[in-house]
Amino acid sequence: MDGFFNSKFMQGLQNGGQKLATNPFVSALQSAMMSMMAPIMVGAIFTIIDAVCCNLFHLWTADSTIYLTIYKPYEFTMNTISIWLVFLLGYNYAKNCGLKSPVMSGIDSAVVFLIVASSVSVTEAGVSVMDMTYLGAQGMFIGFLICWVTIRVEKFCVDHNVRIKMPDVCPPALVNGFSAILPLLFAVVPCYLVDIIIRAVSGGSLGLCAGFMFILSYPLNALISVPGMIVLGILAGLMWLFGIHGTMILVSVLMAPMIQAIAANEALFAAGTKLTFANGFNASFLFGCMAVCGGTGNTWPAVIWGTRRAKSKQIQAVSKIALVPGWFGINEPVTFGFPVMYNPVLGIPYVLTIPVNMLITYFLGWRTGFLVPSHIAIMSLLPMGFGGFLGSLSWHNFVWDYIMLIPDALIWIPFMKVYDKQLYEQEQKAAAEEKAAA
């Protein structure tokens, strides 16, 4: 086992993962995703109010003025999420690239995205109507691409001093504004030209966003599948064993399809359609199974056992500290305290619980109809069960998290016993040597 962990293959995997995690664009994407928690949660709060009052207590209907009034914050948070995400991504990526005015870079990225992701039509009454389809979760992927192009163009212009120069006596804000004109123009022209060409070739049925999603749907369909999610979950767990934040790396890829699925379910729910496995399940939902019981690797059963049955002082101390954070899905005390990283004994249950949880949840939770598909995006640290309940408003989803403690405990406890015995013997030996030396 030690030979495998120290093999060239595993060392190469670790080095590759570390390089990926420190990539300027990937790092910026992770920061942008984490910064989106505020609008996502605010939108979720108003959606919960509407869902509870309208669909559970029937205080008003989905077409009433009060429903639409309360729903408006959701419209301008979740349904325009790609705009804010593109701005934040542009800002963070520009900082990582060393650009002096990252705020302007974020604005430029959002401008280019709006030009190609939205379209305006005029009704017979002369009212201009904007199509916002790709301003929400649907436009995330094309937003990532446009942001990368925009910032790379700006970086090229800065490196080669391509800008409209202003006298030194001008205010810095004015200088930055004029300096951004040419980079923005050079980013808009090719992106908008591609959009125009695609619309012309497709007869107006597809634009840049729709065409990109049409092409991207094929590999995504292969990735966002039950077997694909199991593979990704195992990969994320293996990354963590070598000190690589596998969860954050993979969630950058999976957050878009997850939010898209939740947004689609919200539309069905708002229309009065009952959400079921057939119309509301998305394989990306299984990604949550890797951290259902105490964070990545489902370590909370190990923590509970450690507080009650462990003989090792180290495991006892770490378990007591990690008990409450683990209930909220925070397991860094376990990962670094037991530790789990570079630990061949605890690494096995850490990774094994992920595919086991996914398989049990899929066949016994989803396929049986016990679990209800989420229609509210909950992107926050909450105690076990609360996120599942608030996302679906179903007590089944709340209970399921605690049901999963059973298989996870059955996996963790045998390995914890082995590791506890190993540490206890080491502690006893150290205590005996210390006593003899005294």
C-alpha positions as CSV (number, residue, x, y, z in Angstrom):
1,M,0.0,0.0,0.0
2,D,2.8,2.4,0.9
3,G,4.5,1.6,-2.4
4,F,1.3,2.5,-4.3
5,F,0.9,5.8,-2.5
6,N,4.5,6.7,-3.3
7,S,4.4,5.5,-6.9
8,K,5.3,7.8,-9.8
9,F,1.7,7.6,-11.0
10,M,0.2,8.9,-7.7
11,Q,3.0,11.5,-7.4
12,G,2.2,12.7,-10.9
13,L,-1.5,12.8,-10.1
14,Q,-0.8,14.9,-7.0
15,N,1.5,17.3,-8.9
16,G,-1.0,17.7,-11.7
17,G,-3.8,18.4,-9.3
18,Q,-1.8,21.0,-7.5
19,K,-1.0,22.7,-10.7
20,L,-4.6,22.7,-11.7
21,A,-5.7,24.2,-8.3
22,T,-3.2,27.0,-8.7
23,N,-4.1,27.8,-12.3
24,P,-5.0,31.5,-12.4
25,F,-8.3,30.8,-14.2
26,V,-9.4,27.9,-12.1
27,S,-8.5,29.8,-8.9
28,A,-10.5,32.8,-10.1
29,L,-13.4,30.5,-10.9
30,Q,-13.4,29.0,-7.5
31,S,-13.3,32.4,-5.9
32,A,-16.2,33.7,-8.1
33,M,-18.3,30.6,-7.2
34,M,-17.8,31.1,-3.5
35,S,-18.5,34.8,-3.8
36,M,-21.9,34.0,-5.3
37,M,-23.3,32.7,-1.9
38,A,-24.9,36.0,-1.0
39,P,-27.2,36.4,-4.1
40,I,-27.9,32.7,-4.2
41,M,-29.0,32.6,-0.6
42,V,-31.0,35.8,-0.8
43,G,-32.8,34.4,-3.9
44,A,-33.4,31.2,-2.1
45,I,-35.0,32.9,0.9
46,F,-37.6,34.7,-1.2
47,T,-38.2,31.5,-3.1
48,I,-38.8,29.6,0.1
49,I,-41.3,32.2,1.3
50,D,-43.2,32.0,-2.0
51,A,-43.1,28.2,-2.1
52,V,-44.2,27.7,1.6
53,C,-47.0,30.4,1.5
54,C,-48.2,29.5,-2.0
55,N,-47.8,25.7,-2.3
56,L,-47.9,24.5,1.3
57,F,-50.4,26.9,2.9
58,H,-52.1,28.2,-0.2
59,L,-52.1,31.8,1.0
60,W,-51.9,33.1,-2.6
61,T,-51.6,31.7,-6.1
62,A,-48.7,31.6,-8.4
63,D,-50.2,34.2,-10.8
64,S,-51.0,36.7,-8.0
65,T,-49.4,40.1,-7.6
66,I,-47.9,39.2,-4.2
67,Y,-46.4,36.0,-5.6
68,L,-44.7,37.9,-8.4
69,T,-43.6,40.7,-6.1
70,I,-41.9,38.2,-3.6
71,Y,-40.5,36.2,-6.6
72,K,-38.7,39.3,-8.1
73,P,-35.5,39.0,-6.0
74,Y,-35.1,35.5,-7.3
75,E,-35.5,36.7,-10.8
76,F,-32.7,39.2,-10.4
77,T,-30.4,36.8,-8.5
78,M,-30.7,33.3,-9.7
79,N,-32.3,34.1,-13.1
80,T,-29.5,36.5,-13.9
81,I,-26.8,34.6,-12.0
82,S,-24.5,34.4,-15.0
83,I,-24.1,38.2,-15.2
84,W,-22.9,38.4,-11.7
85,L,-20.7,35.3,-12.0
86,V,-19.0,36.6,-15.1
87,F,-18.3,39.9,-13.5
88,L,-16.8,38.2,-10.4
89,L,-14.8,35.8,-12.5
90,G,-13.5,38.6,-14.7
91,Y,-12.5,40.6,-11.6
92,N,-10.7,37.7,-9.9
93,Y,-9.1,36.4,-13.1
94,A,-7.8,40.0,-13.9
95,K,-6.3,40.2,-10.4
96,N,-4.6,36.8,-10.9
97,C,-3.2,38.0,-14.2
98,G,-1.8,41.2,-12.7
99,L,-4.1,43.7,-14.4
100,K,-4.2,47.1,-12.7
101,S,-8.0,47.7,-12.9
102,P,-9.7,44.4,-12.2
103,V,-13.1,46.1,-11.6
104,M,-13.0,47.5,-15.2
105,S,-12.0,44.0,-16.4
106,G,-15.0,42.5,-14.6
107,I,-17.3,45.1,-16.2
108,D,-15.9,44.5,-19.6
109,S,-16.4,40.7,-19.2
110,A,-20.0,41.3,-18.3
111,V,-20.6,43.7,-21.2
112,V,-19.3,41.2,-23.8
113,F,-21.3,38.4,-22.2
114,L,-24.5,40.5,-22.3
115,I,-24.0,41.4,-25.9
116,V,-23.8,37.7,-27.0
117,A,-26.0,36.1,-24.4
118,S,-29.1,38.2,-24.7
119,S,-31.3,39.2,-27.6
120,V,-33.9,42.0,-27.9
121,S,-37.1,41.7,-29.9
122,V,-39.9,44.2,-30.4
123,T,-43.5,43.2,-29.9
124,E,-46.4,44.3,-32.1
125,A,-47.2,46.9,-29.4
126,G,-43.8,48.4,-29.9
127,V,-42.4,47.1,-26.6
128,S,-38.8,45.9,-26.5
129,V,-38.4,42.5,-24.8
130,M,-35.1,41.0,-23.8
131,D,-34.6,37.3,-23.9
132,M,-33.0,36.4,-20.5
133,T,-32.7,32.6,-21.1
134,Y,-28.9,32.6,-21.1
135,L,-28.5,35.2,-18.4
136,G,-29.3,32.6,-15.8
137,A,-27.7,29.3,-15.2
138,Q,-28.0,28.3,-18.8
139,G,-25.4,30.8,-19.8
140,M,-22.7,29.8,-17.3
141,F,-20.4,27.8,-19.5
142,I,-20.4,30.4,-22.3
143,G,-19.8,33.0,-19.7
144,F,-16.7,31.2,-18.5
145,L,-15.4,31.1,-22.1
146,I,-16.2,34.7,-22.9
147,C,-14.6,35.8,-19.6
148,W,-11.4,34.0,-20.5
149,V,-11.3,35.5,-23.9
150,T,-12.0,39.0,-22.6
151,I,-9.3,39.0,-20.0
152,R,-6.7,37.4,-22.3
153,V,-7.4,40.2,-24.8
154,E,-6.9,42.8,-22.1
155,K,-3.8,41.1,-20.9
156,F,-2.4,41.1,-24.4
157,C,-3.2,44.8,-24.9
158,V,-1.6,45.7,-21.5
159,D,1.5,43.7,-22.3
160,H,1.9,45.4,-25.7
161,N,0.7,48.9,-24.6
162,V,-2.3,48.9,-26.9
163,R,-4.5,51.6,-25.5
164,I,-5.8,55.1,-26.0
165,K,-3.3,57.2,-24.1
166,M,-4.4,60.2,-22.0
167,P,-2.3,63.0,-20.5
168,D,-0.9,62.3,-17.0
169,V,-2.9,65.1,-15.5
170,C,-6.2,63.3,-16.2
171,P,-7.9,61.6,-13.2
172,P,-7.0,57.9,-12.9
173,A,-10.6,56.9,-13.4
174,L,-10.7,58.7,-16.7
175,V,-7.4,57.2,-17.8
176,N,-8.6,53.7,-16.9
177,G,-11.9,54.3,-18.8
178,F,-10.1,55.3,-22.0
179,S,-7.5,52.5,-21.6
180,A,-10.3,50.0,-21.6
181,I,-11.9,51.1,-24.9
182,L,-9.7,49.2,-27.3
183,P,-9.4,46.0,-25.3
184,L,-13.2,45.9,-24.9
185,L,-13.7,46.6,-28.6
186,F,-11.2,43.8,-29.6
187,A,-13.1,41.4,-27.3
188,V,-16.6,42.4,-28.4
189,V,-15.9,42.2,-32.2
190,P,-14.8,38.5,-32.5
191,C,-17.4,37.2,-30.0
192,Y,-20.2,39.2,-31.5
193,L,-19.1,38.2,-35.0
194,V,-19.2,34.5,-34.1
195,D,-22.7,35.0,-32.7
196,I,-23.9,36.7,-35.9
197,I,-22.4,34.0,-38.1
198,I,-24.0,31.2,-36.0
199,R,-27.4,32.9,-36.2
200,A,-27.1,33.4,-39.9
201,V,-26.1,29.8,-40.5
202,S,-28.8,28.3,-38.2
203,G,-31.5,30.6,-39.6
204,G,-31.8,32.5,-36.4
205,S,-32.6,29.4,-34.3
206,L,-29.2,29.3,-32.6
207,G,-26.8,32.0,-31.3
208,L,-23.4,31.7,-29.7
209,C,-24.8,30.5,-26.4
210,A,-27.4,28.2,-27.8
211,G,-24.9,26.7,-30.3
212,F,-22.3,26.3,-27.6
213,M,-24.7,24.5,-25.3
214,F,-25.9,22.3,-28.2
215,I,-22.4,21.1,-28.9
216,L,-21.5,20.9,-25.2
217,S,-24.5,18.8,-24.4
218,Y,-23.0,15.7,-25.8
219,P,-19.9,15.4,-23.6
220,L,-21.9,16.7,-20.6
221,N,-24.5,14.1,-21.0
222,A,-21.8,11.5,-20.7
223,L,-20.3,13.2,-17.7
224,I,-23.5,14.0,-15.9
225,S,-24.6,10.4,-15.5
226,V,-24.8,8.1,-12.6
227,P,-21.6,6.2,-13.5
228,G,-19.9,9.5,-14.3
229,M,-20.8,11.0,-11.0
230,I,-19.5,7.9,-9.1
231,V,-16.2,8.2,-11.0
232,L,-16.0,12.0,-10.2
233,G,-16.8,11.4,-6.6
234,I,-14.0,8.8,-6.2
235,L,-11.6,11.1,-7.9
236,A,-12.4,14.0,-5.6
237,G,-11.9,11.8,-2.6
238,L,-8.5,10.6,-3.9
239,M,-7.4,14.2,-4.5
240,W,-8.1,15.0,-0.9
241,L,-5.9,12.2,0.3
242,F,-2.9,14.0,-1.3
243,G,-3.8,17.5,0.1
244,I,-5.6,18.6,-3.0
245,H,-9.1,20.2,-2.5
246,G,-10.8,17.8,-4.9
247,T,-14.3,18.9,-3.9
248,M,-13.7,22.6,-4.8
249,I,-12.0,21.7,-8.1
250,L,-14.9,19.4,-9.2
251,V,-17.7,21.6,-7.9
252,S,-16.4,24.3,-10.3
253,V,-17.4,22.0,-13.1
254,L,-20.6,20.6,-11.6
255,M,-22.2,23.7,-10.1
256,A,-23.5,24.9,-13.4
257,P,-25.5,21.8,-14.3
258,M,-26.7,21.5,-10.7
259,I,-28.0,25.0,-10.7
260,Q,-29.5,24.5,-14.1
261,A,-31.4,21.4,-13.0
262,I,-32.6,23.2,-9.8
263,A,-33.7,26.2,-11.9
264,A,-35.6,23.9,-14.3
265,N,-37.3,22.2,-11.3
266,E,-38.3,25.6,-9.8
267,A,-40.0,26.4,-13.1
268,L,-42.0,23.1,-12.9
269,F,-42.8,23.7,-9.2
270,A,-43.9,27.2,-9.9
271,A,-46.2,25.9,-12.6
272,G,-47.8,23.5,-10.1
273,T,-46.1,20.3,-11.4
274,K,-45.3,17.7,-8.8
275,L,-41.6,17.0,-8.9
276,T,-40.7,13.3,-9.2
277,F,-37.7,11.2,-10.1
278,A,-38.9,11.1,-13.7
279,N,-39.2,14.8,-14.3
280,G,-36.9,16.3,-11.6
281,F,-33.9,14.1,-11.0
282,N,-30.5,15.1,-12.3
283,A,-27.4,12.9,-11.9
284,S,-25.4,15.9,-10.7
285,F,-27.5,15.7,-7.5
286,L,-25.5,12.6,-6.5
287,F,-22.4,14.8,-6.0
288,G,-23.8,15.8,-2.7
289,C,-23.5,12.2,-1.5
290,M,-19.8,12.6,-1.1
291,A,-20.3,14.9,1.8
292,V,-23.8,14.1,3.2
293,C,-22.5,13.0,6.7
294,G,-19.9,15.4,7.9
295,G,-18.2,16.8,4.9
296,T,-16.2,15.1,2.1
297,G,-15.6,11.5,2.9
298,N,-18.6,11.4,5.2
299,T,-16.4,11.5,8.3
300,W,-19.1,12.3,11.0
301,P,-19.7,8.6,11.9
302,A,-15.9,8.3,12.6
303,V,-16.1,11.4,14.8
304,I,-19.0,10.1,16.8
305,W,-17.3,6.8,17.3
306,G,-14.1,8.6,18.3
307,T,-15.8,10.6,21.0
308,R,-17.4,7.4,22.5
309,R,-15.2,4.4,21.9
310,A,-11.6,5.5,20.9
311,K,-8.7,4.6,23.3
312,S,-6.3,6.9,21.5
313,K,-6.0,10.4,23.2
314,Q,-5.3,11.9,19.8
315,I,-8.5,10.5,18.2
316,Q,-10.5,11.4,21.3
317,A,-9.3,15.0,21.3
318,V,-9.8,15.5,17.5
319,S,-13.2,13.9,17.6
320,K,-14.5,16.2,20.4
321,I,-13.3,19.3,18.5
322,A,-14.7,18.0,15.2
323,L,-18.2,16.9,16.5
324,V,-20.1,20.2,16.0
325,P,-18.3,21.4,12.9
326,G,-18.8,18.0,11.4
327,W,-22.6,18.3,11.9
328,F,-22.4,21.4,9.6
329,G,-20.3,19.5,7.0
330,I,-17.0,21.0,8.1
331,N,-14.4,18.2,8.4
332,E,-11.1,20.0,8.2
333,P,-10.3,19.1,11.8
334,V,-10.7,15.5,10.9
335,T,-8.8,15.7,7.6
336,F,-5.8,17.4,9.2
337,G,-6.2,16.2,12.8
338,F,-6.6,12.4,12.6
339,P,-5.2,12.9,9.9
340,V,-6.9,11.5,6.8
341,M,-4.4,12.9,4.2
342,Y,-1.6,10.5,3.4
343,N,-3.2,7.9,5.6
344,P,-3.6,4.5,3.9
345,V,-5.8,3.2,6.7
346,L,-8.4,6.0,6.9
347,G,-8.0,6.8,3.2
348,I,-10.0,3.7,2.3
349,P,-13.2,4.5,4.1
350,Y,-12.8,8.2,3.2
351,V,-13.0,7.3,-0.5
352,L,-15.3,4.2,-0.2
353,T,-18.2,6.0,1.4
354,I,-18.6,8.2,-1.6
355,P,-19.6,5.6,-4.3
356,V,-21.5,3.5,-1.6
357,N,-23.6,6.6,-0.7
358,M,-24.2,7.4,-4.3
359,L,-25.4,3.9,-5.2
360,I,-27.6,3.6,-2.1
361,T,-29.1,7.1,-2.6
362,Y,-29.7,6.5,-6.3
363,F,-31.4,3.1,-6.0
364,L,-33.1,3.3,-2.5
365,G,-33.6,7.1,-2.4
366,W,-34.3,8.3,-5.8
367,R,-35.5,5.3,-7.8
368,T,-38.1,4.4,-5.1
369,G,-39.4,8.0,-5.0
370,F,-38.6,8.5,-1.4
371,L,-36.4,11.6,-2.1
372,V,-37.9,14.7,-3.7
373,P,-36.0,16.6,-6.3
374,S,-34.7,20.0,-5.2
375,H,-36.2,23.2,-6.7
376,I,-34.5,25.7,-4.4
377,A,-30.8,26.4,-4.6
378,I,-29.3,26.2,-1.0
379,M,-25.6,27.1,-1.1
380,S,-24.7,27.5,2.5
381,L,-23.3,25.5,5.4
382,L,-26.2,24.0,7.3
383,P,-26.6,21.2,9.8
384,M,-27.2,17.7,8.3
385,G,-30.6,17.4,6.8
386,F,-31.5,21.1,6.7
387,G,-30.1,21.8,3.3
388,G,-32.0,18.8,1.8
389,F,-35.2,20.0,3.5
390,L,-34.9,23.6,2.5
391,G,-34.0,22.7,-1.1
392,S,-37.1,20.5,-1.5
393,L,-39.4,21.3,1.4
394,S,-39.7,17.6,2.0
395,W,-39.1,15.9,5.4
396,H,-37.9,12.8,3.4
397,N,-34.9,14.6,2.3
398,F,-34.2,15.7,5.9
399,V,-34.4,12.2,7.3
400,W,-32.3,10.7,4.5
401,D,-29.1,12.4,5.6
402,Y,-29.4,10.6,9.0
403,I,-30.3,7.3,7.4
404,M,-27.0,7.5,5.6
405,L,-25.1,7.5,8.9
406,I,-25.8,3.7,9.1
407,P,-23.9,2.6,6.0
408,D,-21.2,5.2,6.5
409,A,-20.7,4.0,10.1
410,L,-20.4,0.4,9.0
411,I,-17.7,1.4,6.6
412,W,-15.8,3.8,8.9
413,I,-15.8,1.9,12.3
414,P,-13.7,-1.1,11.3
415,F,-10.9,1.1,9.9
416,M,-11.2,3.4,12.9
417,K,-10.7,0.5,15.2
418,V,-7.5,-0.5,13.3
419,Y,-6.2,3.0,13.4
420,D,-7.2,3.6,17.0
421,K,-5.3,0.5,18.0
422,Q,-2.3,1.6,16.1
423,L,-2.3,5.1,17.7
424,Y,-3.1,3.8,21.2
425,E,-0.1,1.4,21.0
426,Q,2.2,4.3,19.9
427,E,0.9,6.5,22.7
428,Q,1.4,3.7,25.3
429,K,4.9,3.1,24.0
430,A,5.7,6.8,24.1
431,A,4.3,7.1,27.7
432,A,6.4,4.1,28.8
433,E,9.6,5.6,27.3
434,E,8.9,8.9,28.9
435,K,8.2,7.3,32.3
436,A,11.4,5.2,32.0
437,A,13.4,8.3,31.1
438,A,12.1,10.1,34.1
